[in-house]
Amino acid sequence: MRVHVVSDVHGSAAALKAAGEGADALVCLGDLVLFVDYDDHAGGIFGELFGAERAARWVALRTAGRVEEARDYLHELWAEVPGDRWSYIERAVRAQYTELFAAMPDPTYLTYGNVDLPALWPEFLTGAHTVLDGQVVEIGGRLFGFVGGGLRSPYRTPFEISDEDYAAKVDAVFAAAAELGRRLEVLCTHIPPAVPELTYDVVARRFERGSEQTLAAIRAHQPDLALFGHVHSPLAPRLRIGRTECVNVGHFRGREEPFVLEW
């Protein structure tokens, strides 16, 4: 069995299509949408709407940790745009989702990232896609559990939820495994467990939010693997917690290569 795993696709539809080649299944851990291209400021939804120079200024404010200033500046930019801002964003996101979901092979198992818009996903799903969030599925004889989204942060990305709601989803996957009389072998989340080496981004020079409940569940249940993304340039791409190998599967937009599982 060969499974390819990706996360943080951020608009890379052509590479996503290639990522499924040679695999029996694809697993996607979310963040399909590209709102802002940190490498090419003319790209992404914001760059296309506001232009490279303005997008670069907004990126610089966020990168410097001046979150409130960045938010105020963005409000200024939106004030110049006629009509409803969310209507524009949804149109732009739909255009990206059209290409991205079409690029996924059959079968693809996926969950949400913190910058995704889950309410739009049903428009693009086909029989090739299985969306899981707080649920388990057997892939090639191994039991996988999926938890999507992110935790609330100063950045206010589209799919952030409370610590309590996130913890409930983590607990749900292990409870579902127990109901089946099975051990959860692979835990798939978008954000990492709350371990400093896994949550610190050495390029952005900041800690991202990780999940304390995920960390506690890993310590308690010891799945073979804990797979995640979210942190594009982690201090440590992988480490062990007891018997569990914790792996950041990589910033797919940057690497354009999937993480490969074989058994």
N, C-alpha and C positions, 0 to 999 in steps of 0.2 A: 504494500500500500504506500502510495506517495501523495502527500498533501502539501500544497504550497500555501504559505500564510503571508498576508500583507496587512499593513496598517498605514494610515496617513497617506492615502493615495493622492489627495488634493489635486484632482483634475486630470491626472495622468492616464487618460483612457487607453491610448495606444500601448503603453507599457503594461497596463493592467491586462489587456487582451493577451499579450505575450506571456504574462506571468502564469497563466493557466496551462500553458503548453507543457505536455509531458506529465501532468498531474492527474491523479484519479479524482481529486476534489480541490477546490480553492476555499480558503477561509479568509475572510476580510474583517478586520477589527475596527473599521470605521474611519471617519474623517475623509469622506469622499470629495467634499466640496473644497474648492480653492477660492476663498474670499480675498486673501491678500497674498501676493507672491513676494516673499521676502528677498528673493534673488533677482527677480526682474519686476521692478515696481510698476511697469506698464501692464503686467499681466494680472490675472485674477479679476474678480468682480469689481473691487474697489479701483484698481488701476485702470480698468476699461472705462469706468464711469467718471472718475475724477482726474485721471491723468497720472503719469509717472511721478512728476515733481511733488504733487500733493500727497500721493500715496507714500512716497519716500519720507515726507515730513511726519506723517502719521506713524509710520513704522519706527522712525527714530524716537519719537516720544514714547511709544510702547516699550521699545527695547531699553530705553533709559529708565524704565519703571515709572514714568510720569503718566500714570494711567488716567487720572482725572483730566489732565491737560489734553491727552489724546482723545478722550471722550468728548470734551468740549469742542475740540477742533473738528471732530467728525460731525457733531451737530451743526457746526457752521457750514460744512460742506453739504450736508443733506438739505439745509435750508435753501440752497441754490437750485435744488432739483425739484421740478414741478411734479405734482401728484404725490401719491402715497409711496413712501420709501420701501415698505415691505412688498408692495406689488412688484416693484422693480427687482428686488432681491429674489423673490420667488420665481419670476420669469428667468432670471439669470441662473438660479440654482436648477430649475427644471431643464434648462438647456444642457447643463453639465451632467445631470442625472441621466438624461436620455442617452448620452454617449457612454457613460460609465456602466450603467446596468446592462446595456447591450454588449459591453466588452467582457462581461463575466461568463465563464464557462458553465456548463451543466455537469455536476452540481456545484453550486456556491453556497456556503454557509456564512452568514454575515450578521454583524451587530453594529450598533450606532456608535459614532464618535461624538465628541463634545461639540463639533462644529457642523454636525449634520442636522437636517430638518426631518425628523421621523414622520411627521404628518404627511409629507409628500411621497414617501417611499411606495405606498400601495399603488400609485399611478404607474410605476415602472417595473413592478415585480411580475415575473413569469414563473412557470413551473421549474425553471432552473435555479430559482433562488429560495433559500430557507432563511428567514430572519428569526433570530433568537435573542432574547433579552430576559435574563432570569430563568432560562430554560436549558435543558440538556438534550443531546442528540448523540446517537451512536454513529461513528464514522470509521469504517474499516475495522469494526469490532472493539474500538476504544470509545469510552464515554467522555464526551466533551461537554463542558458547561460554558455558557456565554453570559456576560454582563456588559451592557453597553452604556454609553454616555460618560459624562464627567461630573465632578463635584463643583459646587459653587465657588467662584473665584472672583477677584477684582476685574477680570477681563470680560465677564458676562457673555460667554459664548453661547450659541443657541440652545444646546442640549446639556445644560447643567442642572443637576437635581440635588436635593438635600442629602446630607450624610445618612439620615435615617432611611430614606427611600432607597438609596444606593445599597446600604447594608442589608436591607430586606431582600434585594435581588441576589446579593452574594449568598445569603443564607438559603435562598430558594433553590439554587442550583445544587447545593450539597444535600438539602432535604429531598429533592427530586431523585438524586442518586440513591439515597438511603431507601426511599420508597420502592425503587427498582431492585433493591438488594445488591446494589453495585457500589463500587468505589469510583469516584470521579477521578479520571486519569489525567485529563487535560483541562485546565481552567483558562478560558479565553476572555480577556477584558480589554477595554480600550486604554484605560489608565493603569499605571503600575501599582503594586502594593507600596505602602508608605515606608519606603526604605531610602535614606538620603542618597545613596550611590545610584539608585535607579531613577530618582525624581529630579536630580540636578542636571540641568542642561548647560554644558560647558561653553556653547556658543552664545546662547541667550543670556548666560550668566545669571540664572535664577532657578529657584526650585519651582517645579510644577506640583500640583496637588496630586498626591497618591492616596490610596484607600487604606485606612487603618483596619477596616473590616476584612478586606481582602488579605491583608497581612495576617490577621488573627486566624482566618479560615485556613490559610496555607499552613500555618503552624499547627493547627488542630487536626487537619485532615490529610496533609502531606500528599497532594496529587503529584503525579510524576513530573508534570510540566505546568508552569504558569506563563502564558504568552500574552503580550501586551505591546502597545506602541506609545503614542502620545508625546513622549519626550524625544525630540528629533535627534539630539546629540547627547546621549546620557553619559555621565561620568563612568558608569559601568554598564555595558550592554547586557551582561548576564551575571548572575551569582546564585549560590545555593542557600536555601533556607531549609535546614534539615535535609530531607531526601528530595525536596522539590527544586528542580532547576528552573529559575526565573529568567526569562529571556525577552528582551526587547527585540522584536522581529525586524526593526529597522524603519527608517523614514523612507517609505517606498518612492515618494516623488523624487527624493534625492538620489536613491540607489538604483531604482528601477529593477530590483532583483527581489524575488520572494525568499522568505525563510523556508527551508525545505525540511519536512518530516518524512522519515521512511521507517516502516516496520513490516 
